[in-house]
Amino acid sequence: MSQPRSGSVKQVSSTANPLIKAVRALHQRKARAETGLFLAEGHKLIVDALEAGWIPTMIVALDPPTEAVSALAAKVRALGADVVFATAAVMEKVARRENPQTVIGVFEQQLADPKAMGPGTIVALEEPRDPGNVGTIIRTADALGAAGVILIGSSADPFGVEAVRATMGSIFHMKLARMEADAFRAFAASRKGPLIGTHLAGSVDIRTVTPGASRILLMGTEQSGLTERMAAACDTLVRIPMAGKADSFNLAIATAIGLYELRRGELTAG
């Protein structure tokens, strides 16, 4: 088997460099959609990606690099990724903030076929709007051993910088899919196991739901919850009990509670 080509090495000191402009553009959803690429900021996220089998197409690193970043640059270059060493001023422009991370990776987006998600619990989100919530839910799904996360319809981009940052590396471990509403309902109807939706009008306490090997936990938008048509497609509508004056939970918090309750009998303390 042939070895992958070594990536190139460049040094950049100008924000007008075309390569830097292309990387900066990935902060925009349109550019991510057109290129199929996204940014992951920080040494930890890039190491997490490598451990999960994701190889960046490029990394941009602060010049001069730290010892750890130098070692990382050598590793990804040997795997075929290009390495760009940039000045602090360029790094700030790439990251769009002061005091940026010392290394930023450029990766190809990967989406899964929902049918390949296996028999475990899937988290499905109907048009979530907040990228921080999306990223946090991906991280929570990873922590609680979910089979995957499905984003339904028009949702916040899970590959946006804010969402990726909120995943804390779980973007590289969790199977992620996008589906339109009709396709999702057909998938849920064909999948073994119930579709469980959370709803303020739900008559079933989520703590009483019988554990099962294959379920989908369906969550609605931050503002209005599930649409009527999606709620009607559910086998069970559940509620999460509340004791205070707030009328609802934050979406990421509600998803964490719901997924934990559905997974509680399968989790171990080890």
SERO-4910 file (N, C-alpha, C, O; in steps of 0.05 Angstrom, whole numbers):
BEGIN
 pado doro    nc1    nc2    nc3   cac1   cac2   cac3    cc1    cc2    cc3    oc1    oc2    oc3
  Met    A     17    -24      0      0      0      0     18     25      0     36     27     16
  Ser    A     12     44    -18     28     68    -20     22     86      4      0     87     14
  Gln    A     43    101     12     40    120     33     27    146     23     32    153      0
  Pro    A     11    160     39      0    185     30     21    206     26     42    205     39
  Arg    A     17    224      7     37    245      2     39    263     26     19    266     41
  Ser    A     63    273     30     66    293     52     53    319     44     56    327     21
  Gly    A     40    332     63     28    358     57     49    379     54     73    376     61
  Ser    A     41    401     42     60    424     38     62    441     63     45    438     81
  Val    A     82    457     65     86    476     87     89    504     76    105    508     58
  Lys    A     74    523     86     75    551     77     77    569    102     67    561    123
  Gln    A     89    592     98     89    613    119     74    637    107     80    646     85
  Val    A     55    648    123     39    670    113     39    692    134     36    688    158
  Ser    A     43    717    124     43    740    142     22    761    133     20    782    146
  Ser    A      7    755    112    -12    775    102    -40    763    102    -45    741     94
  Thr    A    -59    779    112    -87    771    112    -99    771     85   -121    761     80
  Ala    A    -85    783     65    -95    784     38    -88    759     22    -96    756     -1
  Asn    A    -73    741     35    -65    716     22    -91    700     14   -108    697     31
  Pro    A    -93    691    -11   -117    677    -20   -124    653     -3   -147    646      1
  Leu    A   -104    639      6   -108    615     23   -122    623     49   -140    610     58
  Ile    A   -112    645     61   -123    654     86   -152    664     82   -169    660     98
  Lys    A   -157    678     59   -184    687     53   -203    663     51   -226    665     60
  Ala    A   -194    642     39   -211    618     35   -217    605     62   -240    596     67
  Val    A   -197    605     80   -202    594    107   -221    611    123   -239    602    136
  Arg    A   -217    638    122   -234    656    136   -263    654    126   -282    657    142
  Ala    A   -267    649    101   -294    647     90   -310    624    102   -334    625    101
  Leu    A   -296    605    114   -310    582    126   -326    589    151   -340    572    162
  His    A   -323    614    160   -341    623    181   -369    628    171   -388    630    186
  Gln    A   -372    629    144   -398    634    132   -411    608    123   -397    590    112
  Arg    A   -436    605    129   -450    580    122   -450    574     92   -447    552     84
  Lys    A   -452    595     76   -452    592     47   -426    579     38   -426    561     21
  Ala    A   -404    589     48   -378    578     40   -375    549     49   -363    532     35
  Arg    A   -385    543     73   -383    515     83   -400    497     65   -392    474     59
  Ala    A   -423    507     57   -441    490     40   -428    486     12   -430    464      1
  Glu    A   -415    506      2   -403    504    -25   -378    487    -25   -373    472    -45
  Thr    A   -362    488     -4   -337    473     -3   -339    446     10   -323    428      6
  Gly    A   -359    443     28   -360    418     44   -340    417     66   -334    396     76
  Leu    A   -328    440     73   -308    442     93   -318    457    118   -338    470    117
  Phe    A   -303    454    140   -310    469    165   -285    472    182   -264    459    177
  Leu    A   -286    489    201   -264    496    219   -267    483    246   -289    481    257
  Ala    A   -245    474    257   -244    464    285   -220    478    298   -197    476    289
  Glu    A   -226    493    320   -206    509    333   -193    495    357   -208    485    374
  Gly    A   -167    495    357   -153    486    381   -139    459    378   -148    441    363
  His    A   -118    456    393   -102    431    393   -118    407    400   -116    386    387
  Lys    A   -135    410    422   -150    387    431   -169    376    410   -171    352    406
  Leu    A   -184    394    396   -203    385    377   -190    371    354   -200    351    343
  Ile    A   -166    381    346   -152    368    323   -142    340    332   -142    321    316
  Val    A   -132    338    356   -123    312    367   -147    293    369   -144    270    361
  Asp    A   -170    303    378   -194    286    380   -201    276    352   -209    253    348
  Ala    A   -199    294    332   -206    286    305   -188    264    295   -197    245    283
  Leu    A   -162    267    299   -143    247    290   -148    220    303   -147    199    291
  Glu    A   -155    221    329   -160    196    344   -185    182    333   -188    158    335
  Ala    A   -204    198    322   -229    187    311   -226    180    282   -245    171    269
  Gly    A   -202    184    270   -198    177    242   -203    199    222   -202    195    198
  Trp    A   -208    224    232   -211    246    214   -184    259    209   -169    265    228
  Ile    A   -177    264    184   -152    277    177   -159    304    165   -174    306    146
  Pro    A   -147    326    176   -153    352    165   -141    355    137   -122    342    129
  Thr    A   -154    372    121   -142    379     95   -119    399     99   -101    401     83
  Met    A   -121    414    121   -101    435    126   -103    443    156   -124    441    168
  Ile    A    -81    452    167    -81    465    193    -67    492    189    -49    495    174
  Val    A    -77    512    204    -64    538    205    -55    542    234    -70    541    253
  Ala    A    -28    546    237    -16    547    264     -1    573    268     10    584    250
  Leu    A     -1    582    293     13    606    301     43    602    297     54    581    306
  Asp    A     56    622    285     85    621    281     98    641    300     91    665    299
  Pro    A    118    633    317    129    606    319    110    588    335     97    597    354
  Pro    A    110    562    328     92    544    341    103    534    368    127    534    372
  Thr    A     86    525    385     94    512    410    105    484    402    102    475    380
  Glu    A    118    471    422    128    445    417    106    425    410    109    408    392
  Ala    A     83    428    424     61    409    419     49    414    391     43    395    377
  Val    A     47    439    383     36    445    356     56    436    335     47    427    313
  Ser    A     81    439    339    101    430    320     99    400    315    100    390    293
  Ala    A     95    385    337     92    356    335     66    349    320     65    331    304
  Leu    A     45    364    326     19    360    312     22    366    283     11    351    266
  Ala    A     36    388    276     39    395    248     54    374    233     47    367    210
  Ala    A     75    363    245     90    341    232     73    317    228     75    303    207
  Lys    A     56    311    247     38    287    245     18    290    222     14    272    206
  Val    A      4    313    222    -17    316    201     -4    319    173    -16    311    153
  Arg    A     20    331    172     33    333    146     40    306    135     38    301    111
  Ala    A     49    288    153     56    261    144     31    246    135     33    227    119
  Leu    A      7    255    144    -18    242    135    -29    255    110    -50    247    100
  Gly    A    -15    276    100    -24    288     75    -36    316     78    -43    328     57
  Ala    A    -39    326    102    -51    352    106    -30    375    101     -7    371    107
  Asp    A    -39    397     90    -22    420     87    -20    435    113    -39    435    129
  Val    A      3    448    117      8    463    142     15    492    134     32    497    118
  Val    A      0    511    147      6    539    143     13    551    169     -2    550    188
  Phe    A     37    562    171     46    577    195     40    606    190     49    618    170
  Ala    A     26    619    209     16    646    205     24    663    229     27    654    251
  Thr    A     26    689    224     32    709    245      8    711    263    -15    702    257
  Ala    A     12    724    286    -10    728    306    -32    744    293    -56    739    298
  Ala    A    -25    765    278    -45    782    265    -63    766    246    -87    770    244
  Val    A    -50    748    231    -65    731    212    -83    712    227   -106    707    220
  Met    A    -72    700    249    -88    681    264   -113    694    276   -135    682    276
  Glu    A   -111    719    285   -134    733    295   -155    737    274   -179    736    279
  Lys    A   -146    743    249   -165    746    228   -179    720    220   -203    719    215
  Val    A   -163    698    220   -174    672    214   -195    664    235   -216    654    228
  Ala    A   -189    669    260   -206    661    282   -229    681    287   -248    675    300
  Arg    A   -226    705    277   -245    727    281   -248    734    311   -270    741    320
  Arg    A   -226    732    325   -227    741    353   -198    744    363   -179    733    352
  Glu    A   -195    761    384   -169    765    397   -162    740    413   -179    724    421
  Asn    A   -136    737    417   -126    714    432   -137    687    422   -149    672    437
  Pro    A   -133    682    396   -144    657    384   -128    633    393   -107    635    405
  Gln    A   -139    610    387   -124    585    391    -99    585    375    -97    599    355
  Thr    A    -79    569    383    -53    569    369    -54    552    344    -35    552    328
  Val    A    -76    537    339    -78    521    315   -107    517    308   -124    513    326
  Ile    A   -114    518    283   -141    515    272   -140    495    250   -123    497    232
  Gly    A   -158    475    250   -159    455    230   -181    459    210   -202    470    217
  Val    A   -176    451    185   -197    452    164   -203    423    158   -186    407    150
  Phe    A   -229    415    160   -237    387    157   -260    386    136   -274    405    131
  Glu    A   -262    362    124   -285    356    107   -309    348    124   -306    331    142
  Gln    A   -332    358    118   -357    351    132   -363    321    126   -359    312    104
  Gln    A   -373    308    147   -382    280    143   -410    277    155   -415    283    178
  Leu    A   -428    267    138   -455    261    147   -461    231    143   -451    219    125
  Ala    A   -477    220    161   -483    192    161   -510    186    149   -527    203    148
  Asp    A   -513    161    140   -539    151    132   -554    143    158   -543    126    173
  Pro    A   -577    154    163   -592    147    188   -596    117    191   -596    107    214
  Lys    A   -599    103    169   -603     74    171   -578     59    181   -580     36    189
  Ala    A   -555     73    181   -531     61    191   -525     67    220   -504     62    230
  Met    A   -544     80    234   -540     89    261   -542     67    282   -536     71    305
  Gly    A   -551     43    274   -552     21    293   -577     22    311   -594     39    307
  Pro    A   -579      3    330   -603     -2    345   -607     16    370   -627     14    383
  Gly    A   -587     33    376   -589     49    401   -609     72    398   -623     75    378
  Thr    A   -609     89    418   -626    113    419   -615    135    401   -592    142    403
  Ile    A   -632    145    384   -625    167    366   -638    193    377   -660    192    386
  Val    A   -623    215    376   -634    241    382   -641    255    356   -624    258    338
  Ala    A   -666    264    353   -675    279    330   -684    307    338   -698    310    358
  Leu    A   -675    327    323   -681    355    330   -696    368    306   -686    369    284
  Glu    A   -720    378    312   -736    391    291   -729    420    290   -737    436    307
  Glu    A   -714    428    270   -707    456    264   -696    471    288   -706    493    294
  Pro    A   -675    461    302   -663    477    323   -649    501    311   -637    500    289
  Arg    A   -651    524    324   -640    549    313   -613    557    325   -598    572    312
  Asp    A   -608    549    349   -584    559    363   -561    540    359   -562    517    367
  Pro    A   -539    549    347   -516    531    342   -503    521    368   -493    499    369
  Gly    A   -504    538    389   -493    528    415   -509    505    425   -497    486    436
  Asn    A   -535    506    423   -552    483    431   -546    458    415   -544    437    426
  Val    A   -544    462    388   -538    439    371   -511    426    379   -510    401    382
  Gly    A   -491    442    383   -465    431    391   -466    417    418   -454    396    421
  Thr    A   -480    429    437   -482    418    464   -497    391    463   -490    372    477
  Ile    A   -518    390    446   -533    365    444   -517    343    431   -519    320    439
  Ile    A   -500    350    411   -482    330    400   -463    319    421   -458    295    422
  Arg    A   -453    337    437   -435    329    459   -449    311    479   -438    291    488
  Thr    A   -474    319    486   -489    303    506   -496    276    494   -495    256    509
  Ala    A   -504    275    469   -510    249    456   -486    231    456   -489    207    461
  Asp    A   -463    242    452   -438    226    453   -433    216    481   -427    192    485
  Ala    A   -436    234    501   -431    226    528   -449    204    538   -442    188    555
  Leu    A   -474    204    529   -494    185    538   -498    161    519   -516    145    522
  Gly    A   -479    159    500   -479    135    483   -502    133    463   -510    111    457
  Ala    A   -511    155    453   -532    154    433   -521    143    407   -497    144    401
  Ala    A   -540    132    390   -531    120    365   -526    142    344   -512    137    324
  Gly    A   -537    165    347   -533    187    328   -551    210    333   -569    209    351
  Val    A   -547    231    318   -563    256    320   -573    262    292   -557    263    273
  Ile    A   -599    267    289   -611    275    264   -622    303    266   -637    310    284
  Leu    A   -614    320    247   -624    348    246   -645    349    224   -640    341    201
  Ile    A   -670    357    231   -692    357    213   -698    384    202   -701    404    217
  Gly    A   -701    386    176   -709    411    163   -688    433    165   -664    427    165
  Ser    A   -697    458    168   -679    481    169   -668    484    197   -683    492    215
  Ser    A   -643    478    201   -632    479    228   -606    495    228   -595    501    207
  Ala    A   -597    502    252   -570    514    254   -550    494    243   -553    470    245
  Asp    A   -529    505    232   -508    488    219   -491    475    241   -478    489    256
  Pro    A   -490    448    242   -473    435    263   -443    439    257   -427    434    274
  Phe    A   -436    448    233   -409    451    225   -400    480    227   -378    487    219
  Gly    A   -417    498    238   -409    525    244   -389    526    267   -389    507    283
  Val    A   -373    546    268   -352    547    289   -363    545    317   -353    531    334
  Glu    A   -385    560    322   -397    560    349   -407    532    357   -403    523    379
  Ala    A   -420    519    338   -431    492    343   -408    472    348   -409    456    366
  Val    A   -388    473    330   -365    455    333   -351    459    359   -343    439    373
  Arg    A   -347    484    367   -335    490    393   -350    478    416   -339    467    435
  Ala    A   -377    480    414   -394    470    436   -394    439    437   -400    428    458
  Thr    A   -387    426    416   -386    396    417   -362    386    433   -362    363    441
  Met    A   -342    403    437   -318    395    452   -305    369    440   -295    353    455
  Gly    A   -306    367    414   -294    344    400   -313    322    393   -306    304    377
  Ser    A   -338    323    403   -357    301    398   -367    302    369   -378    282    359
  Ile    A   -363    324    354   -370    325    326   -355    303    310   -364    294    289
  Phe    A   -332    295    321   -316    275    308   -322    246    316   -312    227    305
  His    A   -340    243    336   -347    217    346   -376    209    341   -382    185    340
  Met    A   -393    228    339   -422    223    337   -431    222    308   -425    240    292
  Lys    A   -447    201    301   -459    200    274   -480    222    272   -497    225    290
  Leu    A   -478    237    251   -495    260    247   -508    259    220   -495    253    200
  Ala    A   -534    264    219   -549    264    194   -568    288    191   -575    300    211
  Arg    A   -574    295    167   -594    316    161   -616    304    144   -611    288    126
  Met    A   -641    310    150   -664    300    135   -686    321    134   -688    338    152
  Glu    A   -701    320    112   -725    337    111   -747    323    127   -745    299    133
  Ala    A   -768    338    134   -788    328    153   -802    303    142   -806    283    157
  Asp    A   -810    303    116   -824    279    105   -806    255    106   -815    233    113
  Ala    A   -781    258     98   -762    236     98   -758    225    127   -755    201    131
  Phe    A   -757    244    146   -753    235    174   -777    219    183   -774    198    196
  Arg    A   -801    228    178   -825    213    187   -825    185    174   -833    166    188
  Ala    A   -818    183    149   -817    157    136   -796    139    149   -800    115    153
  Phe    A   -773    151    155   -751    136    168   -760    126    196   -756    103    203
  Ala    A   -772    144    212   -781    137    238   -802    115    238   -803     97    255
  Ala    A   -820    116    218   -841     96    216   -830     68    208   -841     48    215
  Ser    A   -808     68    194   -796     43    185   -776     31    205   -769      8    203
  Arg    A   -768     47    224   -748     38    244   -761     23    266   -782     31    276
  Lys    A   -749      2    275   -759    -14    297   -757      3    323   -735     14    328
  Gly    A   -778      5    338   -777     20    363   -794     45    361   -799     55    338
  Pro    A   -802     57    383   -820     80    383   -807    106    377   -783    110    382
  Leu    A   -823    125    367   -815    153    364   -827    167    388   -851    169    391
  Ile    A   -809    178    405   -818    191    430   -812    220    428   -789    229    427
  Gly    A   -834    236    429   -831    265    427   -835    279    454   -853    270    469
  Thr    A   -820    299    459   -825    315    483   -844    338    476   -841    351    455
  His    A   -864    342    494   -885    362    488   -897    372    514   -901    356    532
  Leu    A   -903    397    515   -915    408    540   -942    395    546   -950    394    569
  Ala    A   -955    386    525   -981    373    528   -978    343    531   -998    328    531
  Gly    A   -954    333    533   -950    304    536   -963    293    561   -961    305    582
  Ser    A   -975    270    558   -990    259    581   -973    238    596   -981    229    618
  Val    A   -950    231    586   -933    211    598   -909    223    611   -894    238    598
  Asp    A   -904    217    636   -880    226    650   -856    211    638   -857    186    637
  Ile    A   -836    225    629   -814    212    615   -800    192    633   -787    173    624
  Arg    A   -802    196    659   -789    177    678   -802    150    679   -791    131    690
  Thr    A   -826    148    667   -840    123    668   -838    107    642   -850     85    639
  Val    A   -824    118    622   -822    105    596   -806     79    599   -784     79    610
  Thr    A   -817     58    588   -803     32    590   -779     31    573   -780     39    549
  Pro    A   -755     23    584   -731     22    568   -734      3    544   -749    -16    545
  Gly    A   -720     10    523   -720     -7    499   -695     -3    483   -680     16    487
  Ala    A   -689    -22    465   -663    -22    451   -662     -2    429   -640      7    421
  Ser    A   -685      6    418   -684     23    394   -707     44    396   -730     37    393
  Arg    A   -699     69    401   -718     90    404   -707    115    390   -683    118    386
  Ile    A   -725    133    384   -717    160    375   -729    180    394   -754    180    398
  Leu    A   -713    197    405   -722    219    422   -724    244    404   -703    253    394
  Leu    A   -748    254    401   -752    277    383   -757    302    399   -775    303    416
  Met    A   -742    323    392   -744    348    406   -751    370    386   -744    369    363
  Gly    A   -767    390    396   -776    412    378   -757    436    379   -735    434    390
  Thr    A   -767    458    368   -751    482    367   -749    495    395   -765    489    413
  Glu    A   -730    514    398   -727    528    423   -752    544    430   -759    546    454
  Gln    A   -765    556    410   -787    575    416   -814    561    418   -829    567    437
  Ser    A   -820    543    400   -847    532    399   -850    502    401   -872    492    399
  Gly    A   -828    488    406   -830    459    409   -836    445    382   -830    456    361
  Leu    A   -848    421    384   -854    406    360   -877    418    344   -896    429    356
  Thr    A   -875    416    318   -898    424    301   -920    403    305   -915    381    314
  Glu    A   -945    411    299   -967    393    303   -964    368    287   -970    346    296
  Arg    A   -955    371    262   -953    348    245   -931    328    255   -935    304    253
  Met    A   -909    339    265   -888    322    276   -898    309    302   -892    285    307
  Ala    A   -912    324    319   -922    312    343   -941    289    337   -942    269    351
  Ala    A   -957    293    316   -977    272    309   -964    247    300   -976    225    301
  Ala    A   -939    249    290   -924    225    280   -912    209    303   -904    186    299
  Cys    A   -912    220    327   -899    206    350   -917    183    360   -941    185    360
  Asp    A   -904    162    370   -918    140    383   -926    148    411   -947    140    422
  Thr    A   -909    165    424   -914    174    451   -905    203    454   -884    210    444
  Leu    A   -921    219    467   -913    246    474   -908    247    504   -925    241    520
  Val    A   -884    255    512   -876    255    540   -872    283    550   -868    302    534
  Arg    A   -872    286    576   -866    312    588   -844    308    609   -841    286    620
  Ile    A   -829    329    613   -809    329    634   -820    346    657   -824    370    654
  Pro    A   -825    334    680   -837    349    702   -820    373    711   -796    371    711
  Met    A   -833    395    718   -820    419    728   -835    428    753   -859    424    756
  Ala    A   -820    441    771   -832    449    796   -832    479    800   -847    489    817
  Gly    A   -816    494    784   -815    523    788   -833    539    770   -853    528    761
  Lys    A   -827    564    766   -844    582    751   -837    583    721   -853    592    705
  Ala    A   -814    573    713   -806    573    685   -825    555    669   -835    535    679
  Asp    A   -831    564    644   -850    548    628   -837    527    611   -851    510    599
  Ser    A   -810    527    611   -797    507    595   -767    506    602   -757    523    616
  Phe    A   -754    485    593   -725    482    595   -711    493    570   -724    494    549
  Asn    A   -686    500    572   -669    504    549   -668    478    533   -669    457    545
  Leu    A   -667    480    506   -669    456    489   -647    436    496   -652    412    498
  Ala    A   -622    446    499   -600    427    505   -604    414    532   -598    390    535
  Ile    A   -614    429    552   -619    417    578   -641    396    577   -639    375    588
  Ala    A   -663    403    563   -685    385    561   -677    359    546   -685    337    554
  Thr    A   -660    362    526   -651    338    511   -633    321    529   -635    296    528
  Ala    A   -616    334    545   -599    318    563   -616    303    583   -610    279    589
  Ile    A   -636    316    595   -653    302    614   -668    279    601   -669    257    611
  Gly    A   -680    285    577   -695    264    564   -678    240    556   -686    217    559
  Leu    A   -655    246    545   -637    224    536   -627    208    560   -624    183    559
  Tyr    A   -621    222    582   -611    208    605   -633    189    616   -628    166    623
  Glu    A   -658    199    617   -679    182    627   -684    157    609   -689    135    619
  Leu    A   -681    161    583   -685    138    565   -662    119    565   -665     95    559
  Arg    A   -639    129    573   -615    112    574   -608    102    602   -589     86    604
  Arg    A   -622    111    622   -613    107    650   -608     78    656   -588     71    669
  Gly    A   -625     60    647   -622     31    654   -599     18    639   -590     -3    647
  Glu    A   -588     32    619   -566     21    603   -539     32    611   -518     22    603
  Leu    A   -539     54    627   -514     67    634   -501     53    658   -515     43    676
  Thr    A   -475     54    659   -460     43    682   -443     64    693   -437     85    680
  Ala    A   -435     60    718   -418     80    732   -389     77    726   -373     93    734
  Gly    A   -381     56    711   -353     50    706   -340     69    687   -316     67    681
***
